[in-house]
Amino acid sequence: MSVRELVVLGTASQVPTRHRNHNGYLLRWDGQGILFDPGEGTQRQMLRAGVAAHDLDRICVTHFHGDHSLGLAGVIQRINLDQVPHPVTAHYPASGQHFFERLRYATAYRETVKLTESPVAADGPLAVTEAYTLDAHRLSHPVESYGYRVTEPDGRRILPEKLAAHGIKGPDVGRIQREGSLNGVSLGEVSEVRRGQRFAFVMDTRLCDGVHALAEGADMLVIESTFLDEDVRLATDHGHLTAGQAAAVARDAGVRHLVLTHFSQRYSDPGEFERQARAAGFDGELSIAQDLMRVPVPKR
């Protein structure tokens, strides 16, 4: 049975706290697993969340600040220790190649798995599979940073009333789906486009074109909200978003489920992020991320 869900491994900005680990997010997409921004301690958080190294097919790093990448060394070594039977691909800003190599070979270990390095140097598609297309868009942070977007190919939804109107039933339903037409009736006449699901991942950034491009029409948007709105100047100075800014992006982009995360340790009340997001006018599903939370991608 296909599963599409976000597994939250860590939610802290800059430093871990007693209740929040450094960043880490696993997107389960049918039989694929994409690990985003493995910060320090991710390997242990995977164990606590019931995520195995075998679940990982891709690793996507937005940028090379430690809270988003220091866990790479342990995760890569665990992939090799467990002899994951399939190749794993790593995406990360090309300008951080030297950081990736240092983390990949931080200590001695035996390489048993093919890890493909696929650095990101520009906006656009990174991978196209049967299940999804993975795109990247440049963000605005003191170091080079990219957000990621997973898009399912559009499909078609059969309309029973249209089939009945054309007298198509039984085995002929499958036939018109396979062949595209039947007795002069096209598939388009008895079906409609079913838009593929869309998932967006936006970490450390100010407001910029990349944020809006990633969020547009997303079924689920995972986005940093490091600061509360009263600290908007700090957010801008350090290349971050506030809860209200993130929610306004989601509101304008038509996001169905908004997941706020990457919280500064200066705030003690997570509920304030929700209050400010609602005050910004976002009225869709909203999750204030907590470590080890599982959030299903909204159904089609």
C-alpha positions in Angstrom: 0.0 0.0 0.0 1.5 3.4 -1.0 2.3 5.8 1.8 2.9 9.5 1.5 3.9 11.2 4.7 6.3 13.5 6.4 8.3 12.1 9.3 9.7 14.9 11.4 13.1 14.0 12.9 14.1 17.4 14.3 12.8 20.9 14.4 15.4 23.2 16.2 17.1 26.2 14.7 20.8 26.6 15.2 21.1 24.6 18.4 19.2 21.5 19.8 17.2 21.9 22.9 15.9 19.5 25.5 12.8 18.8 23.4 14.0 19.6 19.9 16.7 17.9 17.9 18.6 19.6 15.0 16.7 19.5 11.7 15.8 16.3 9.9 12.8 15.4 7.7 12.0 12.2 5.8 9.4 12.3 3.0 7.9 8.9 2.3 6.6 8.9 -1.2 5.1 5.5 -2.1 8.2 3.3 -2.0 10.7 6.1 -2.0 12.3 8.0 0.9 13.8 11.5 0.6 15.8 12.7 3.6 16.0 16.5 3.9 18.6 18.4 5.9 20.1 15.8 8.3 21.4 17.8 11.2 23.4 16.5 14.1 21.7 13.5 15.8 19.6 12.5 12.8 20.8 8.9 12.9 19.5 8.5 16.4 16.2 10.3 15.6 15.7 7.9 12.7 16.0 5.0 15.2 13.5 6.6 17.5 11.1 7.3 14.6 11.3 3.7 13.1 13.2 4.9 10.0 15.8 2.6 8.6 18.8 3.4 6.4 17.1 1.1 3.8 14.3 3.6 3.6 16.6 6.3 2.1 16.8 6.8 -1.7 17.8 10.5 -1.8 19.3 13.0 0.6 18.6 16.7 -0.1 20.6 19.4 1.7 19.4 23.0 1.5 22.7 24.5 2.6 25.8 23.8 4.7 25.1 25.4 8.1 25.7 22.8 10.7 22.1 22.4 12.0 21.1 21.3 8.5 24.1 19.1 7.5 26.2 17.8 10.4 24.3 14.6 10.5 25.4 13.7 7.0 28.5 11.9 8.2 26.6 9.5 10.5 23.8 8.9 8.0 26.1 8.1 5.1 28.2 5.8 7.3 25.0 4.1 8.5 23.8 3.5 4.9 27.1 1.8 4.2 27.2 -0.2 7.5 23.7 -1.5 6.8 24.7 -2.3 3.2 21.6 -0.6 1.7 20.9 -2.7 -1.5 20.0 0.3 -3.8 21.9 3.4 -4.9 21.4 6.6 -2.9 21.7 10.1 -4.5 22.7 13.2 -2.6 21.7 16.7 -3.7 23.3 19.8 -2.2 24.5 23.3 -3.2 27.5 22.9 -5.6 29.3 25.7 -3.8 29.5 23.4 -0.8 31.2 20.5 -2.5 34.2 20.7 -0.1 31.9 20.6 2.9 30.1 17.5 1.5 33.3 15.7 0.9 34.6 16.5 4.4 31.4 15.1 5.9 31.2 12.1 3.6 34.8 11.1 4.6 34.9 12.5 8.1 36.2 9.2 9.5 37.4 5.9 8.2 34.7 3.3 7.1 34.1 0.7 4.4 32.1 1.9 1.5 29.6 -0.7 0.4 26.9 1.4 -1.3 26.9 3.5 -4.4 26.3 7.1 -3.3 25.9 9.4 -6.2 26.8 13.0 -5.7 24.5 15.4 -7.6 25.2 19.0 -6.7 22.8 21.8 -7.4 24.0 24.8 -9.3 20.9 26.4 -10.7 17.1 26.4 -10.6 15.3 23.5 -12.3 14.7 19.8 -12.4 17.2 17.5 -10.6 15.6 14.1 -11.2 12.6 12.7 -13.1 11.2 9.3 -12.0 7.9 7.6 -12.7 6.7 8.7 -9.2 7.8 12.3 -9.2 10.0 15.1 -10.5 12.4 16.7 -8.0 13.1 20.4 -8.6 15.3 23.0 -6.8 15.0 26.8 -6.5 17.5 29.2 -5.1 16.7 30.8 -1.7 18.1 33.9 0.0 20.4 33.2 2.9 23.9 34.3 3.9 25.3 31.1 2.3 24.0 29.5 -0.9 20.8 27.7 -0.2 18.2 25.8 -2.3 14.7 24.7 -1.6 13.2 21.5 -3.1 9.9 20.5 -4.6 8.5 17.1 -5.4 5.8 16.9 -8.1 3.8 13.9 -9.1 3.0 13.6 -12.8 -0.6 14.5 -13.6 -3.0 11.6 -14.2 -6.5 11.2 -15.4 -9.7 10.5 -13.4 -12.3 8.4 -15.1 -15.9 9.9 -15.0 -18.5 7.1 -14.7 -21.3 9.3 -16.0 -19.4 10.0 -19.2 -18.6 6.3 -19.6 -22.3 5.5 -19.3 -23.3 8.2 -21.8 -21.1 6.6 -24.4 -22.1 3.1 -23.4 -18.6 2.1 -22.3 -18.5 -0.5 -19.6 -16.8 -3.7 -18.4 -13.5 -4.6 -20.1 -13.8 -1.6 -22.4 -13.1 0.8 -19.6 -9.6 -0.7 -19.2 -9.2 -0.7 -22.9 -9.9 3.0 -23.4 -7.5 3.8 -20.6 -4.7 1.7 -22.2 -5.3 2.7 -25.8 -6.5 6.3 -25.4 -9.6 5.9 -27.6 -12.4 3.4 -28.3 -14.9 3.3 -31.2 -14.3 7.0 -31.9 -14.5 8.1 -28.3 -11.3 9.6 -26.9 -10.1 9.1 -23.3 -10.4 12.9 -22.8 -14.1 12.7 -23.5 -14.7 10.3 -20.5 -12.1 11.6 -18.0 -10.6 14.7 -16.6 -7.1 15.7 -15.5 -6.1 14.6 -12.0 -3.4 17.0 -10.8 -0.4 15.3 -9.3 0.4 15.9 -5.7 3.0 18.5 -4.8 5.3 18.8 -1.8 7.6 21.7 -1.1 10.5 22.1 1.4 11.7 25.6 2.2 14.4 26.1 4.8 16.6 29.0 5.8 15.7 32.0 3.7 14.3 35.5 3.5 11.3 36.2 1.4 12.3 35.8 -2.3 11.0 34.6 -5.6 12.3 31.0 -4.9 10.1 30.8 -1.8 6.9 31.6 -3.8 7.9 29.3 -6.7 8.4 26.4 -4.4 5.1 27.0 -2.5 2.8 27.6 -5.4 -0.1 25.1 -5.4 1.7 22.7 -2.9 -0.4 20.1 -1.2 2.1 20.3 1.7 4.6 23.0 2.4 7.3 22.4 5.0 8.8 25.8 5.8 11.0 27.5 8.3 9.5 30.0 10.7 12.5 30.7 12.9 11.1 33.9 14.4 7.8 35.4 15.5 6.5 38.5 13.8 7.7 41.0 16.4 11.3 40.0 15.5 10.9 40.5 11.8 14.0 42.7 11.6 16.1 39.9 13.2 14.6 37.5 10.7 15.6 39.6 7.7 19.0 40.4 9.0 19.8 36.7 9.5 18.1 35.4 6.4 15.0 33.8 7.9 11.2 34.0 8.0 8.7 34.8 10.6 5.6 32.7 11.3 3.4 35.4 9.7 5.6 35.6 6.6 5.6 31.8 6.1 1.8 31.6 6.6 1.2 34.5 4.1 3.3 32.7 1.5 1.2 29.6 2.1 -2.0 31.6 2.0 -1.2 33.3 -1.3 0.1 30.0 -2.9 -3.0 28.0 -2.1 -1.2 25.5 0.1 -3.4 22.8 1.6 -1.3 21.7 4.6 1.3 24.1 6.1 4.0 22.7 8.4 5.9 25.3 10.3 9.3 24.3 11.8 12.9 25.4 12.5 12.1 27.3 15.7 14.5 29.6 17.6 15.2 28.5 21.1 14.3 32.0 22.3 10.6 31.2 22.2 8.9 29.0 24.9 5.4 28.9 23.6 5.0 26.9 20.3 1.3 27.9 20.2 2.3 31.5 19.4 3.5 30.3 16.0 0.1 28.9 15.3 -1.7 32.1 16.4 0.5 34.3 14.2 0.0 32.0 11.2 -3.8 32.2 11.6 -3.6 35.9 12.1 -1.8 36.1 8.7 -4.9 34.6 7.1 -3.9 31.0 6.4 -7.0 28.9 6.9 -5.8 25.5 5.6 -4.5 22.6 7.6 -1.7 23.7 9.9 0.9 21.7 11.9 3.4 23.2 14.3 6.2 20.6 13.9 7.3 18.5 16.8 10.1 15.9 16.8 8.9 12.4 15.8 5.6 13.8 14.4 4.2 12.1 11.3 2.1 14.2 9.0 0.2 12.6 6.1 0.4 14.3 2.7 -3.2 15.5 2.0 -5.2 13.0 -0.1 -5.9 14.0 -3.7 
